[in-house]
Amino acid sequence: MSKAFAVVYLALVGVLIAGAVGIWRIHCEGFGCTGVGIAWFAWVALFVPSLVIGLVLRTLSSLGASLKKIVMLALWLQVGTGAVLLALWLSKSAV
């Protein structure tokens, strides 16, 4: 069961990264900025639960060594992506 959750988590991280790239490339035009804000809100709403899943998965010993390494890599990738996006958002908000 934990291996299935790990596969789902890896897919979620892939969706999050692809979604972040896609949303980042959207340009604001009039009401388009509202849509971009809603898209980022939905992204964060998916980011937080998947982060919790990743944090729980990293504590499980039933994953096996190779899958656990992949989950840890995905967790670092997710946290790094979130940190970079947060820093970019804060720098844009400060202007």
Rosetta blueprint (number, residue, H / E / L):
1 M L
2 S H
3 K H
4 A H
5 F H
6 A H
7 V H
8 V H
9 Y H
10 L H
11 A H
12 L H
13 V H
14 G H
15 V H
16 L H
17 I H
18 A H
19 G H
20 A H
21 V H
22 G H
23 I H
24 W H
25 R L
26 I L
27 H L
28 C L
29 E L
30 G L
31 F L
32 G H
33 C H
34 T H
35 G H
36 V H
37 G H
38 I H
39 A H
40 W H
41 F H
42 A H
43 W H
44 V H
45 A H
46 L H
47 F H
48 V H
49 P H
50 S H
51 L H
52 V H
53 I H
54 G H
55 L H
56 V H
57 L H
58 R L
59 T L
60 L L
61 S L
62 S L
63 L L
64 G L
65 A H
66 S H
67 L H
68 K H
69 K H
70 I H
71 V H
72 M H
73 L H
74 A H
75 L H
76 W H
77 L H
78 Q H
79 V H
80 G H
81 T H
82 G H
83 A H
84 V H
85 L H
86 L H
87 A H
88 L H
89 W H
90 L H
91 S H
92 K H
93 S H
94 A H
95 V L
